[in-house]
Amino acid sequence: MATGQAGIFWYGGQGTFDNPNAERPTYTPGPTELGFVTLTMVALGQPPCANDTSTMQLQVVPGAYAFAGSDENGCFGVPFNFDNSASPPLGLNYDTLYWQGGTGHFLDPNAMRPTYVPGPGEIGPVLLPWWPLATLSTAILWTRWS
């Protein structure tokens, strides 16, 4: 917070400020900016007073990444273990993940590579969304043939 100043401006980091002359601007990190970023606010003093500065550290962490794995085929009534996928699921930089979908259930819906147990009579395409929180979701299409 600044008081009694003739103006304000912000600088620092590799990103951009939506309004560098605002007291509380929004800072958007640069595309490769990670770790601690020093941001500086300068309050321009009313003449004859000097300027004053204050800095803060903003920690920029990588965003979550989700890949639900390759499309797969399974046998009717047989559980499918995602460890056996041609391209297994992969998630990075997430706090929580959760699998859902189909009429069956997952033995551990919070596991990176769970086992899906199909529901009674479940056949054909089964869309199984994967939701790492705070990220885009993706899905695996598991086709089961009778």
N, C-alpha and C positions, 0 to 999 in steps of 0.2 A: 504494500500500500504506500502511496506517495501523497504528501500533502504540501501545499504552499509552493508548488513548482510552476514554472512557466510552460513546461511541456514534458513529455515522457517519450523515450524510445527504447526499444528492446533490440538486442543483437545476441548472436552466438549460435553454435550448432551448425549443422549442414542443411537443416530444414528451413521452413518458412513460418512466419507469423501472419495470421489473418489480418491483423492491424498492429504493426509495430509501435504505433503511437498511442495505443490504448493501455489503460492501467492493468487490465486483465485480458490479454490477447490469448488466442488459441495457437499453440505451437504444433506444427505437423513435422515430425522427424523426416529427414531425408531418406531415400530408398535403401541406403546401405548403412544408415546410422544405428548403431547398437551400443549398449553400455551406458556409461554416465556422460551426460552432456551438460556443459556449463552454459547457463543462460544469464544474461546480464540486463538489468533494468537501469537506465540512467534517468534521473530526475533533473531537468534543467533548472538551475537556480534562478530566482528572480534577481535581476541586477540590483545591487552589485554582488549578490551572493554566488558562491561557487556551486557547481553541479555536485550531485551525490549519486553514488552507484550502490547497487545491491545485486548479489549473484545468488543463484540457486542451482542445485544439481537435480537434473531430471534423469531417471533411469529408463532407458528404452530397451525393452525386451523383445525378442523375436516373436512373431505371430505363430499361431498354431498351424499345423499342416496335417491334412488328412488324405490318405489314399486307402480306400476300402478293399483293395485287392482286385484280382482279375475275376472275370465272369467264370463260373464253374458249372459242371454238370455233376449230379449226384444220383445215386440209385434210390428207387422208391423205398421209403420207410427206413433208410439207413442214415444215421446222424452224419453230419459233415463237419470235419475238423478243419478250420481255416489254416492250420499249419500245413495242410496238404495242397494249398492253392498254388497254381503256377507262379503267380506273383502275390505273395502274402500281404495282408494289410500292414500299413506302416503309419504311425502317427508320431509327430514331433512337437515339442513345446506346448503340451496340453496339460491341464490340471485333471480333467475327468473325461472319460469316454464312455459311451453307452451304445450297445447294439439293440435294435428292435426290428420288428416286422415279421411277416409270415404268420401262420396260425400255430406254429410250434413255439419252442422256447430255446433260449441259450443257456448252456450249463453255467456260464459266468458272463453275463452281458457287459461286464466292465473289463474283461480281458481283451488284450490287443488282438489275439487270435483265438476266439472262442470256438466251441463246438455247438453247432445248431442241430437240434433234434426236431425233425419235421412233425407237424400236427397230424392227427389221424386222417388219412386219405389225401394229404397235401400232395399235389402233383402239378407239374407245369412250371411256368416262371414264378419265382418267389423273389420279391424285391426286399432286400434287407438293409435299411438305412443305418448308417453309423454316424453318431453325433458326438464328435469331440466338442466340448463346450467352447463357445466363443470363437468358432471358426465356421467356415463353409462346410456343408456336409457332402458326402458322396455316397454311393450305394453299390452294392454288389448284386448282380443278378445271378441267382443260382437256379438252374433249370434241372428239374428232376423228371426222369422218364420212367413210365411203368413198363 
